[in-house]
Amino acid sequence: MAAAAAFSFASTTSKHSSTFISSNSSHNFVPPSSRSISLPLPPPSPLSLSTSTAAAVSFRIRCLDAAQPFDYESQLRSEHLKSQSLKVAILGFGNYGQFLAKTLTRQGHTVIAHSRTDYSDAAASLGVQFYSNPHDLCESHPEVVLLCTSILSSEKVLQSFPFQRLKRNTPMFGPESGKHSWAGLPFVYDKVRIGNNEDRISRCDKFLDIFSREGCRMVEMSCAEHDRYAAGSQFVTHAMGRVLEKFGLESSPINTKGYETLLNLVENTSGDSFELFYGLFLCNQNAMEQLERLDMAFEAIKKELFGKLHQVYRKQLFGDLEVGEEESFRIQKLLVNGASGKPPPSETLSEDGSSG
């Protein structure tokens, strides 16, 4: 019977009996409703009573001590996860919104979403609560709101929601560039309307930790500085990808590494909507300057190529003989547009034969 006492032990001095709750039924049959036996014991002496009582108390303490670390650690883990989780609202649950939701839910955050299109099935498959009514979403009191709409509709969305504060940030990647891993990808953020409030600082840090844990390269930068860099990198990348898409690049059996890079560029940029590209152009005041620089660079390359070709063509026609400036200009015009070029205005002759 001593082995059965490992489950529980109790001593009652008034009836001089002990009760054991045991899973061992080899000695006595125990009905399913009871599963306990009571055996009479001889009246204990004062010494044995105090000894048995002390043993029982000691035994109970040891059981509690053995169970406490397991319960305590489990409780601590639950409280820790709860303290680190956020309720995040995603406005615009299209391709990009769903892309972010996958990682947010995987990290244990509560995600709710709203979009003009009904994405309730897609949201349910990701463990996200979808709200078709934006006011219902606001009633859920999210701690962080992610604006994942198109650039052109952002202003309208912001006007329709009762936002009081925003945490501005932008990952410099999307479903195409981050579909395999976020490691090393830049995440640019600008802390605004946070101040010295500890609650806001803590909430902001928890949100930024989502991307830090995925291996993103965290970059704190002002919005104006971001726009300058983005026009020279993000917009130019999209512009070149669109140009090459219109050009009609096709894979071949003898693709070089550089050509594969161009094909990947076209694939990444063409996967995004033209509305996104147009938004990058329209809403970034530096984009027009970059577009003009692209055009000037293309023209400069053309002139450099035709200039080299002109030198070769002239040498084939005239050998080592020197050609005058007027003839050189005419040959260059022929190479550029196929028309018979006229001499420059400064070299034209007047009716009396003098140079004009």
C-alpha positions as CSV (number, residue, x, y, z in Angstrom):
1,M,0.0,0.0,0.0
2,A,3.0,2.3,0.4
3,A,3.3,2.6,-3.4
4,A,-0.3,3.8,-3.7
5,A,0.4,6.7,-1.4
6,A,2.4,8.4,-4.0
7,F,-0.8,10.0,-5.4
8,S,-2.2,11.3,-2.1
9,F,-2.0,10.8,1.6
10,A,-4.3,12.0,4.4
11,S,-4.5,11.1,8.1
12,T,-7.6,11.4,10.2
13,T,-7.1,11.1,13.9
14,S,-10.7,11.1,15.0
15,K,-11.6,7.8,13.4
16,H,-8.1,6.4,13.5
17,S,-8.0,5.5,9.8
18,S,-6.1,6.4,6.7
19,T,-7.4,6.9,3.2
20,F,-5.4,6.2,0.1
21,I,-6.3,7.1,-3.5
22,S,-4.7,4.5,-5.6
23,S,-4.6,3.3,-9.2
24,N,-3.5,-0.2,-8.0
25,S,-6.5,-2.6,-7.6
26,S,-4.6,-5.8,-7.2
27,H,-5.6,-6.1,-3.5
28,N,-9.2,-5.0,-3.5
29,F,-11.9,-4.3,-6.0
30,V,-12.7,-0.6,-6.3
31,P,-16.0,0.5,-7.8
32,P,-15.6,3.0,-10.7
33,S,-17.5,5.6,-8.8
34,S,-15.2,5.4,-5.7
35,R,-11.7,4.1,-6.5
36,S,-10.7,4.4,-2.8
37,I,-10.3,2.0,0.1
38,S,-10.4,2.6,3.9
39,L,-8.4,0.3,6.3
40,P,-8.7,0.5,10.1
41,L,-5.6,1.3,11.9
42,P,-4.7,0.7,15.6
43,P,-5.0,3.8,17.8
44,P,-1.8,5.7,17.5
45,S,0.3,6.7,20.4
46,P,1.0,10.4,20.9
47,L,4.5,10.0,19.6
48,S,3.4,8.1,16.5
49,L,0.6,10.5,15.9
50,S,2.9,13.5,15.8
51,T,5.4,11.5,13.7
52,S,2.8,10.5,11.2
53,T,1.3,13.9,11.0
54,A,4.7,15.5,10.4
55,A,5.4,12.9,7.7
56,A,2.1,13.6,6.0
57,V,2.8,17.4,6.1
58,S,6.3,16.8,4.8
59,F,5.1,14.5,2.1
60,R,2.5,17.1,0.9
61,I,5.1,19.8,0.8
62,R,7.4,17.7,-1.3
63,C,4.5,17.0,-3.8
64,L,3.8,20.7,-4.0
65,D,7.4,21.5,-4.5
66,A,7.7,19.0,-7.3
67,A,4.7,20.3,-9.1
68,Q,5.4,24.0,-8.6
69,P,8.3,24.5,-11.1
70,F,6.2,23.0,-14.0
71,D,3.2,25.1,-13.3
72,Y,5.2,28.2,-12.7
73,E,7.3,28.0,-15.8
74,S,4.2,27.3,-17.9
75,Q,2.5,30.3,-16.4
76,L,5.5,32.5,-16.9
77,R,5.8,31.5,-20.6
78,S,2.1,32.2,-21.2
79,E,2.4,35.6,-19.5
80,H,5.6,36.4,-21.5
81,L,4.0,35.6,-24.8
82,K,0.9,37.6,-24.0
83,S,3.0,40.6,-23.0
84,Q,5.0,40.4,-26.2
85,S,2.0,40.0,-28.6
86,L,0.2,42.9,-30.3
87,K,-3.2,43.3,-31.8
88,V,-2.4,44.5,-35.3
89,A,-5.0,45.8,-37.8
90,I,-4.3,45.6,-41.5
91,L,-6.1,48.0,-43.8
92,G,-6.1,46.6,-47.3
93,F,-5.9,42.8,-47.3
94,G,-4.7,42.2,-50.8
95,N,-1.5,40.6,-51.9
96,Y,0.8,42.7,-49.6
97,G,-1.5,42.6,-46.6
98,Q,-1.8,38.8,-46.7
99,F,2.0,38.6,-47.1
100,L,2.5,40.5,-43.8
101,A,-0.3,38.7,-42.0
102,K,1.4,35.3,-42.5
103,T,4.5,36.4,-40.5
104,L,2.5,38.3,-37.8
105,T,0.2,35.3,-37.0
106,R,3.2,33.0,-37.0
107,Q,4.9,35.1,-34.3
108,G,1.7,34.9,-32.1
109,H,0.2,38.3,-32.8
110,T,-3.5,38.9,-33.1
111,V,-4.3,40.2,-36.6
112,I,-7.5,41.8,-37.7
113,A,-8.1,43.1,-41.2
114,H,-10.4,45.2,-43.4
115,S,-10.6,45.7,-47.2
116,R,-13.1,46.9,-49.7
117,T,-13.0,43.4,-51.3
118,D,-14.3,40.5,-49.3
119,Y,-11.2,38.5,-48.3
120,S,-12.9,36.7,-45.4
121,D,-12.0,33.2,-46.7
122,A,-8.3,34.1,-47.2
123,A,-8.3,35.8,-43.8
124,A,-9.8,32.7,-42.1
125,S,-7.1,30.4,-43.7
126,L,-4.4,32.7,-42.1
127,G,-6.1,32.9,-38.7
128,V,-7.1,36.5,-39.2
129,Q,-10.3,38.1,-38.2
130,F,-11.8,40.0,-41.2
131,Y,-14.1,42.9,-40.8
132,S,-16.1,44.1,-43.8
133,N,-17.2,47.2,-41.8
134,P,-14.3,49.6,-41.0
135,H,-16.2,50.8,-37.9
136,D,-16.3,47.3,-36.4
137,L,-12.6,47.0,-36.9
138,C,-12.0,50.3,-35.0
139,E,-14.2,49.0,-32.2
140,S,-11.7,46.2,-31.7
141,H,-9.1,48.8,-30.6
142,P,-6.0,47.6,-32.4
143,E,-2.7,48.6,-30.9
144,V,-1.0,49.0,-34.3
145,V,-2.5,49.8,-37.7
146,L,-0.8,48.8,-40.9
147,L,-1.8,50.7,-44.0
148,C,-1.4,48.2,-46.9
149,T,-3.6,49.9,-49.5
150,S,-2.3,51.2,-52.8
151,I,-0.5,54.5,-52.8
152,L,-3.2,56.3,-54.7
153,S,-6.0,55.3,-52.3
154,S,-4.1,56.0,-49.1
155,E,-5.4,59.5,-48.6
156,K,-9.0,58.3,-49.0
157,V,-8.5,55.5,-46.6
158,L,-6.9,57.7,-44.0
159,Q,-9.8,60.2,-44.2
160,S,-12.4,57.4,-43.6
161,F,-10.8,56.1,-40.4
162,P,-10.6,57.9,-37.0
163,F,-6.9,57.7,-36.6
164,Q,-5.4,59.7,-33.8
165,R,-1.8,58.6,-34.1
166,L,0.3,56.7,-36.6
167,K,3.6,54.9,-36.5
168,R,5.2,55.5,-39.9
169,N,7.4,52.9,-41.4
170,T,7.9,51.0,-44.6
171,P,9.5,47.7,-45.4
172,M,11.7,48.1,-48.6
173,F,10.5,44.7,-49.8
174,G,7.3,42.9,-50.7
175,P,5.8,39.5,-51.7
176,E,8.2,39.1,-54.6
177,S,11.5,40.1,-53.0
178,G,10.6,38.7,-49.6
179,K,8.9,35.5,-50.6
180,H,11.8,33.2,-49.5
181,S,13.2,35.1,-46.5
182,W,13.3,38.6,-45.0
183,A,16.8,38.2,-43.8
184,G,19.0,41.2,-44.8
185,L,16.1,43.1,-46.3
186,P,15.9,46.8,-45.2
187,F,13.1,48.0,-43.1
188,V,12.9,51.8,-42.9
189,Y,11.1,53.5,-40.0
190,D,10.5,57.0,-38.6
191,K,9.2,57.3,-35.1
192,V,6.6,60.0,-34.9
193,R,4.0,61.0,-32.3
194,I,5.6,58.8,-29.7
195,G,7.5,61.2,-27.5
196,N,8.6,60.0,-24.1
197,N,5.5,58.0,-23.3
198,E,6.7,54.6,-22.0
199,D,3.6,52.8,-23.2
200,R,4.0,54.2,-26.8
201,I,7.7,53.5,-26.8
202,S,7.1,49.9,-25.6
203,R,4.4,49.3,-28.2
204,C,6.5,50.7,-31.0
205,D,9.5,48.6,-30.0
206,K,7.3,45.4,-29.9
207,F,6.1,46.1,-33.4
208,L,9.6,46.8,-34.8
209,D,10.8,43.6,-33.2
210,I,8.5,41.7,-35.5
211,F,10.7,42.6,-38.4
212,S,14.0,42.5,-36.5
213,R,13.2,38.9,-35.5
214,E,12.9,38.0,-39.1
215,G,16.4,39.2,-39.8
216,C,15.5,42.6,-41.5
217,R,18.1,45.3,-41.6
218,M,16.5,48.0,-39.4
219,V,17.1,51.6,-40.7
220,E,15.8,54.6,-38.9
221,M,15.4,57.5,-41.3
222,S,13.2,60.6,-41.8
223,C,10.4,60.5,-44.4
224,A,12.1,63.2,-46.6
225,E,15.4,61.4,-46.6
226,H,13.7,58.1,-47.4
227,D,12.0,59.7,-50.4
228,R,15.3,61.0,-51.8
229,Y,16.8,57.5,-51.6
230,A,13.7,55.7,-52.8
231,A,13.5,57.9,-55.9
232,G,17.1,56.9,-56.8
233,S,16.6,53.2,-56.0
234,Q,13.1,52.0,-55.8
235,F,11.6,54.1,-58.5
236,V,14.6,53.6,-60.9
237,T,14.4,49.8,-60.3
238,H,10.7,49.8,-61.2
239,A,11.2,52.1,-64.2
240,M,13.9,49.9,-65.7
241,G,11.9,46.8,-65.0
242,R,8.9,48.3,-66.9
243,V,11.1,49.4,-69.8
244,L,12.6,45.9,-70.1
245,E,9.1,44.4,-69.9
246,K,8.0,46.6,-72.8
247,F,11.2,45.6,-74.6
248,G,10.0,42.0,-74.4
249,L,13.0,40.1,-72.8
250,E,12.7,36.4,-73.3
251,S,14.8,33.6,-71.8
252,S,17.1,31.6,-74.0
253,P,19.2,28.4,-73.8
254,I,22.4,30.5,-73.4
255,N,21.4,33.0,-70.7
256,T,24.3,34.7,-69.0
257,K,24.3,35.6,-65.3
258,G,23.7,39.2,-66.2
259,Y,20.8,38.4,-68.4
260,E,19.3,36.2,-65.7
261,T,19.4,39.2,-63.4
262,L,17.5,41.3,-65.9
263,L,14.9,38.6,-66.3
264,N,14.5,38.4,-62.5
265,L,14.1,42.2,-62.4
266,V,11.3,42.1,-65.0
267,E,9.6,39.3,-63.0
268,N,9.8,41.2,-59.7
269,T,8.6,44.5,-61.1
270,S,5.9,43.1,-63.4
271,G,4.4,41.2,-60.5
272,D,3.4,44.5,-58.9
273,S,0.5,46.6,-60.2
274,F,1.0,49.6,-62.5
275,E,-0.9,51.5,-59.9
276,L,1.9,51.0,-57.5
277,F,4.5,52.2,-60.0
278,Y,2.3,55.2,-60.9
279,G,2.0,56.0,-57.2
280,L,5.8,55.9,-56.8
281,F,6.0,58.4,-59.6
282,L,3.1,60.7,-58.6
283,C,3.7,60.9,-54.8
284,N,7.5,61.3,-54.8
285,Q,8.6,64.7,-55.9
286,N,12.1,63.3,-56.7
287,A,10.8,60.8,-59.2
288,M,10.5,63.2,-62.1
289,E,14.1,64.3,-61.8
290,Q,15.2,60.6,-61.8
291,L,13.1,59.9,-64.9
292,E,14.7,62.9,-66.7
293,R,18.1,61.7,-65.7
294,L,17.3,58.2,-67.1
295,D,16.3,59.8,-70.4
296,M,19.5,61.9,-70.5
297,A,21.7,58.9,-69.6
298,F,20.1,56.9,-72.5
299,E,20.7,59.7,-75.0
300,A,24.3,60.1,-73.8
301,I,24.9,56.4,-74.4
302,K,23.4,56.7,-77.9
303,K,25.7,59.6,-78.7
304,E,28.7,57.8,-77.4
305,L,28.0,54.7,-79.5
306,F,27.3,56.7,-82.7
307,G,30.4,58.8,-82.0
308,K,32.5,55.7,-82.0
309,L,30.7,54.4,-85.1
310,H,31.3,57.7,-86.9
311,Q,35.1,57.4,-86.4
312,V,35.1,53.9,-87.8
313,Y,32.9,54.7,-90.7
314,R,35.0,57.8,-91.6
315,K,38.2,55.8,-91.5
316,Q,36.8,53.2,-93.8
317,L,35.7,55.9,-96.3
318,F,38.7,58.2,-96.3
319,G,41.5,56.2,-94.7
320,D,43.9,58.4,-92.9
321,L,42.9,61.6,-94.8
322,E,41.6,64.4,-92.6
323,V,37.9,65.3,-93.2
324,G,36.7,68.9,-92.7
325,E,34.3,69.8,-89.9
326,E,31.5,70.3,-92.5
327,E,31.9,66.8,-93.9
328,S,32.3,65.3,-90.5
329,F,29.0,66.8,-89.4
330,R,27.2,65.5,-92.5
331,I,28.5,61.9,-92.0
332,Q,27.4,62.0,-88.3
333,K,23.9,63.2,-89.3
334,L,23.7,60.3,-91.8
335,L,24.5,57.8,-89.1
336,V,22.0,59.3,-86.7
337,N,18.9,59.7,-88.8
338,G,19.8,58.6,-92.4
339,A,19.1,62.1,-93.8
340,S,21.6,64.3,-95.6
341,G,22.7,66.7,-93.0
342,K,23.3,70.4,-93.6
343,P,26.3,72.1,-92.2
344,P,26.0,73.9,-88.9
345,P,24.5,77.4,-89.1
346,S,27.8,79.0,-88.2
347,E,29.4,77.4,-91.2
348,T,26.8,78.2,-93.9
349,L,27.8,80.5,-96.8
350,S,26.0,83.7,-97.7
351,E,24.9,84.6,-101.3
352,D,28.1,86.6,-101.9
353,G,30.2,83.6,-100.9
354,S,31.3,84.8,-97.5
355,S,30.8,82.7,-94.4
356,G,27.7,83.5,-92.4
